[in-house]
Amino acid sequence: MPTFKYRVRAQSGGISTGNVEAISESAAMELLEDKSLVVLSLTEGGKSSGKKGFNINIGRVKSKDIVIFSRQLSVMVSATVPIVQALKILAAQTTNAIFVEKIMELANDVDGGMKLSAGMSKHDKVFGRFYIAMVKSGETSGKLDEVLQYLADQMEKDYDLVSRIKGAMIYPVFIIFGMTVVGFLMMIFVVPNMTRMLVESGQELPALTKMLIGTSNFMKSFWWLIIGAVIGLIFLFKMWTRTQMGRVSWDTAKVKFPIFGTLFQKIYIVRFARGFSTLIKGGVPVSIALRITSEVVDNEAYKKLILDTIKEVEDGSSVSVLFSKSDLMPKMLSQMMGIGEQTGKLDSILEKLADFYSREIDSMVSGLTSLIEPLILMVMGVGVGGMVAAIMMPMFKVAQSMGEYFFINKIRL
């Protein structure tokens, strides 16, 4: 069983460190929280375990499976069906074999006296810390059915958001990929045959034509080097983004991209606002809610900001004030959070902010789609037009020279 190093604060205010054995990080967190301790840090084997909080797609269990599971379990719990029986019914109805196995293990654990949230913590790669924390809050408040229903609603919103963005980007990405492949093949197979006559004519060629022929010859001779370089760069980029410095640098750069940076920022804000709101509404303490939400955002730059905020919040600072000092958070977010903290309605304000930014994302995606399509067509037109001009200009010169030659000979005759 893994050993976790912890640093905790007791109710008296004293800070202590030690080790605890648990099946998973979530289980270790639960053991410490059950002792009324505030977890300041929790690491496995001296290294951060770095598990994703809301990433319920890990493995082969899809988010759709979890949504259906949550809704059906909510209905049965509200109908006072025993949880063990409800889980066995769900296992019989589920078509995903991996998920069936997890549900049956969960049913056996609950049947053995374990809480539902504790049993889920053994499968945190399937459910995630966010989900488990909310289920635990539902057990504590006696509103497990409402929590499960709410989780299903929030997960559907998150899934719909990602689906809308992916759906809007499929066509532009497909067109760009197709243009790249077709252009590459034309430069290797088509252009050399079309320009051979121009080279053999011996006349001075325009600069554009020389550039086209030079590029075509290079790609024809070193196509393997180009493909290898592209694959190598992709591999190096993947390796770089797996390092801590690479992840932070890349995630920071994403929110600063022209045009797309604002879209990325709003996506992360929606994830933060929705996740943080859900946890607060479920009665999870602010410091723990922030820690879990830092993993929900799925961006290392935002995760670092939120984790740094936790230390200040535990010392009595306001979340909104700390966020207002960062350019990663919009001013509107920090100002609205400040109002929520003052009025005691932070959860509802965060929920409204999540809905607002979600609508903003829809608007931006629609606008970007409308902008990208004509832009792609314009680039295609310029590329094809340049290629045609590079080939046709010297051909017109050859035709003109031949016309002049025949005209002069006709006069001489």
C-alpha positions, 0 to 999 in steps of 0.5 A: 500500500502506498505511503503518503507524506502529509503536512496538516493544520490541527483545529488548535492551529498547530502544524504537523507532518507525518506519513499515512498509508492509504490505497490512493491519494483521495483515501489518504486525504479522507483519513486525515480530514476525518480527524478534523485536520486541514491538509496543507500538502500531500505527496506520495513517495516524496513526489507529487502524485499529480492526479487529475481531479475532474478528468473522468475520461481516464482509462476506458470509462467515458464521461457519458458512462459516469453521467448515466451512472450518476443520474440512475443512482440518484433516482434509486437513492431518492426512491430509498433503494439500498445503495448496494442493490442500486449499484448491482442494478446499475452494473447489470445495465452497464455495457462497458465491461471495465465500468461494470467491474468497477461498480461491482467492486464498489458494491462489494466495498459498500456491502462490507461497511465502507462509505460510498465515497471511500469505495470510490476513492479506490477508483479515483482514476475513474471518478476523480477527486472532484466527484468523490469530494462531492459524493462525500459532501452528499453523504454528510448532508444527507442529500446524496441524491441531489448531489448526484443529480447536480454532478450529472448536470455539471458534467454534461455542461462540461462535456457539451462545452468540449464537444461544441469546441471540437465540433467547430474546429473539425472542419478547419483542421480537416481543410488545413491538413488536406491542403498541406498533404495536397500541396506536399504531393503537388510539389513532389510529383506535379510541379517537376513535370510542369516546370521541366519544359521551362528549365529546358527552354534555357530562358531567364526565369522569373524569381517566383518561378525559380523559388517554386522550382527550387522548393519543389526540387528540395522537397522531391530530393529530401521528402524523407528528411522533411517528414522525419523533421516534422515527426521529430519536432512533434516528438520533442514537443511532446517530451517537452510538455511532459516536463514541469517547466514545459507544461507551465510554459506551454499552458501559459503561452496558450492563454497569450496566443493571438485570438485563441488565447482569449478562448483558452482563458475563458475555457479555463475560467469556466472549469474553475468557476463551475468546479469551485462553485460545486464544491463550495455548494457541497460544503467542502472547505475553501482550501480543500475546494481550491486544491481539488479545483486546481486539478479540475482546470487542467492547466499548469499555469492556473493550477500554480496560481490556485495552489499559491492562493491556498497558502494565502487564504489559509493565512486569512487573505481573500481569494478575490483579492489574490486573483485580482493581482494575476493577469490570468484571471479577468478583472470581472471574475475577481470583482464578482467573487469579491461581491460573493465573498461579502454577501455570502453567495460566492457559490451562486455568483460563480455558477452565474459566471460559469454560465456567462463565460460559457455563452461567451465561448459559444459566441467566440467559437461561432465567430472564429468558425466564420472567420477561419473558413474564408481565411482558409479559402483566401490562403488556398487562393493565394497559394494556388494563384502563386503556383499558377503564376509561377508556371504560366508567366514563363510559359507566356514568355516562351509563347511570346518568343516563339511568336516573335520568331515565327513573325520575323521568319515570315517577314524574311520570307 
